[in-house]
Amino acid sequence: MSGQGNRVAYVVYRRYTQYSSPMSQILSYSKITDARASISDIYDMAGRRLIVEIARENDAPDAVIRKDDLKSLLRAQCALDPKVHFSKEGQVSMWLEDLPISSQGTSFEEAGGELIEALRDYATTWMEDLREYPNHQKGWALPALVRLSDDEELRNFLFGDD
């Protein structure tokens, strides 16, 4: 994901109208064809943290947002508190309560790397299967955050910057 910077992570919304009041600037498209023809404007607006909406016919509108802004919102939504246990035998176990995510290693660093891998496996399973089940549909924020983040970002999210 390196090199992608703050590019747009999520696209969507409604009718082609441009509002330019001092309070807000919204670029809105009701046709994908119009949005496709204006993709440069869409990226520019999103990059300036302005709202861009895109919709397809009768679908609900969606919004284009900078990737870093979306990740910031997702981090705020996904408060995780990894639990850690150091055994007498030198094993380190980590887990996330209320989620089927755990890891084990011979050091904190190894167990942390395994926990990130387990998070990635969970995100893949959620996107390929679990998202279809009613009791999992509201749990989209964590898999989205995992998919949009590199390992270092996830490590900082889980364990802090140090």
Contacts in CASP RR format, 6 or more apart in sequence:
PFRMAT RR
TARGET T0000
AUTHOR 0000-0000-0000
METHOD contacts of the structure
MODEL  1
MSGQGNRVAYVVYRRYTQYSSPMSQILSYSKITDARASISDIYDMAGRRL
IVEIARENDAPDAVIRKDDLKSLLRAQCALDPKVHFSKEGQVSMWLEDLP
ISSQGTSFEEAGGELIEALRDYATTWMEDLREYPNHQKGWALPALVRLSD
DEELRNFLFGDD
1 148 0 8 1.000
1 149 0 8 1.000
1 150 0 8 1.000
2 150 0 8 1.000
4 67 0 8 1.000
5 67 0 8 1.000
5 68 0 8 1.000
6 47 0 8 1.000
6 66 0 8 1.000
6 67 0 8 1.000
6 68 0 8 1.000
6 69 0 8 1.000
7 43 0 8 1.000
7 66 0 8 1.000
7 67 0 8 1.000
8 42 0 8 1.000
8 43 0 8 1.000
8 46 0 8 1.000
8 47 0 8 1.000
8 64 0 8 1.000
8 65 0 8 1.000
8 66 0 8 1.000
8 67 0 8 1.000
9 65 0 8 1.000
9 66 0 8 1.000
9 67 0 8 1.000
9 70 0 8 1.000
9 71 0 8 1.000
9 148 0 8 1.000
10 62 0 8 1.000
10 63 0 8 1.000
10 64 0 8 1.000
10 65 0 8 1.000
10 70 0 8 1.000
11 35 0 8 1.000
11 42 0 8 1.000
11 52 0 8 1.000
11 54 0 8 1.000
11 62 0 8 1.000
11 64 0 8 1.000
12 53 0 8 1.000
12 54 0 8 1.000
12 55 0 8 1.000
12 61 0 8 1.000
12 62 0 8 1.000
12 63 0 8 1.000
12 64 0 8 1.000
13 28 0 8 1.000
13 29 0 8 1.000
13 52 0 8 1.000
13 53 0 8 1.000
13 54 0 8 1.000
13 55 0 8 1.000
13 61 0 8 1.000
13 62 0 8 1.000
13 63 0 8 1.000
13 64 0 8 1.000
14 28 0 8 1.000
14 29 0 8 1.000
14 30 0 8 1.000
14 53 0 8 1.000
14 54 0 8 1.000
14 55 0 8 1.000
14 61 0 8 1.000
15 28 0 8 1.000
15 29 0 8 1.000
15 30 0 8 1.000
15 55 0 8 1.000
16 28 0 8 1.000
16 29 0 8 1.000
16 30 0 8 1.000
16 31 0 8 1.000
16 34 0 8 1.000
17 26 0 8 1.000
17 28 0 8 1.000
18 25 0 8 1.000
18 26 0 8 1.000
18 27 0 8 1.000
18 28 0 8 1.000
19 25 0 8 1.000
19 26 0 8 1.000
19 28 0 8 1.000
24 50 0 8 1.000
24 51 0 8 1.000
25 45 0 8 1.000
25 50 0 8 1.000
25 51 0 8 1.000
26 50 0 8 1.000
26 51 0 8 1.000
26 52 0 8 1.000
26 53 0 8 1.000
27 38 0 8 1.000
27 41 0 8 1.000
27 42 0 8 1.000
27 45 0 8 1.000
27 50 0 8 1.000
27 51 0 8 1.000
27 52 0 8 1.000
27 53 0 8 1.000
28 52 0 8 1.000
28 53 0 8 1.000
28 54 0 8 1.000
28 61 0 8 1.000
29 35 0 8 1.000
29 38 0 8 1.000
29 52 0 8 1.000
29 53 0 8 1.000
29 54 0 8 1.000
29 55 0 8 1.000
30 55 0 8 1.000
30 57 0 8 1.000
31 56 0 8 1.000
32 54 0 8 1.000
32 56 0 8 1.000
35 42 0 8 1.000
35 54 0 8 1.000
42 52 0 8 1.000
42 54 0 8 1.000
42 64 0 8 1.000
45 51 0 8 1.000
45 52 0 8 1.000
45 64 0 8 1.000
46 52 0 8 1.000
46 64 0 8 1.000
46 65 0 8 1.000
46 66 0 8 1.000
47 66 0 8 1.000
49 66 0 8 1.000
49 69 0 8 1.000
51 63 0 8 1.000
52 63 0 8 1.000
52 64 0 8 1.000
53 61 0 8 1.000
53 62 0 8 1.000
53 63 0 8 1.000
53 64 0 8 1.000
54 61 0 8 1.000
54 62 0 8 1.000
54 63 0 8 1.000
54 64 0 8 1.000
55 61 0 8 1.000
55 62 0 8 1.000
67 148 0 8 1.000
70 144 0 8 1.000
70 148 0 8 1.000
71 145 0 8 1.000
71 148 0 8 1.000
71 149 0 8 1.000
71 153 0 8 1.000
74 141 0 8 1.000
74 142 0 8 1.000
74 144 0 8 1.000
74 145 0 8 1.000
74 148 0 8 1.000
75 145 0 8 1.000
75 157 0 8 1.000
77 141 0 8 1.000
78 141 0 8 1.000
78 142 0 8 1.000
78 145 0 8 1.000
80 96 0 8 1.000
80 142 0 8 1.000
80 157 0 8 1.000
80 158 0 8 1.000
81 96 0 8 1.000
81 97 0 8 1.000
82 94 0 8 1.000
82 95 0 8 1.000
82 96 0 8 1.000
82 112 0 8 1.000
82 115 0 8 1.000
82 158 0 8 1.000
82 159 0 8 1.000
83 94 0 8 1.000
83 95 0 8 1.000
83 96 0 8 1.000
83 97 0 8 1.000
84 92 0 8 1.000
84 93 0 8 1.000
84 94 0 8 1.000
84 108 0 8 1.000
84 111 0 8 1.000
85 92 0 8 1.000
85 93 0 8 1.000
85 94 0 8 1.000
86 92 0 8 1.000
87 93 0 8 1.000
90 106 0 8 1.000
91 104 0 8 1.000
91 105 0 8 1.000
91 106 0 8 1.000
92 104 0 8 1.000
92 105 0 8 1.000
92 106 0 8 1.000
92 107 0 8 1.000
92 108 0 8 1.000
92 110 0 8 1.000
92 111 0 8 1.000
93 102 0 8 1.000
93 103 0 8 1.000
93 104 0 8 1.000
93 105 0 8 1.000
93 111 0 8 1.000
94 102 0 8 1.000
94 103 0 8 1.000
94 104 0 8 1.000
94 111 0 8 1.000
94 112 0 8 1.000
94 114 0 8 1.000
94 115 0 8 1.000
95 101 0 8 1.000
95 102 0 8 1.000
95 103 0 8 1.000
95 115 0 8 1.000
96 102 0 8 1.000
96 115 0 8 1.000
96 119 0 8 1.000
99 122 0 8 1.000
99 142 0 8 1.000
100 122 0 8 1.000
101 115 0 8 1.000
101 118 0 8 1.000
101 119 0 8 1.000
101 122 0 8 1.000
102 115 0 8 1.000
102 118 0 8 1.000
103 111 0 8 1.000
103 112 0 8 1.000
103 113 0 8 1.000
103 114 0 8 1.000
103 115 0 8 1.000
103 117 0 8 1.000
103 118 0 8 1.000
104 111 0 8 1.000
104 114 0 8 1.000
105 111 0 8 1.000
105 114 0 8 1.000
112 155 0 8 1.000
112 158 0 8 1.000
112 159 0 8 1.000
113 151 0 8 1.000
113 155 0 8 1.000
115 158 0 8 1.000
116 151 0 8 1.000
116 154 0 8 1.000
116 155 0 8 1.000
116 158 0 8 1.000
119 142 0 8 1.000
119 146 0 8 1.000
119 154 0 8 1.000
120 146 0 8 1.000
122 142 0 8 1.000
122 143 0 8 1.000
122 146 0 8 1.000
123 142 0 8 1.000
123 143 0 8 1.000
123 144 0 8 1.000
123 146 0 8 1.000
123 147 0 8 1.000
126 136 0 8 1.000
126 139 0 8 1.000
126 140 0 8 1.000
126 142 0 8 1.000
126 143 0 8 1.000
127 143 0 8 1.000
127 147 0 8 1.000
130 136 0 8 1.000
131 137 0 8 1.000
131 140 0 8 1.000
131 143 0 8 1.000
145 157 0 8 1.000
146 154 0 8 1.000
149 157 0 8 1.000
END
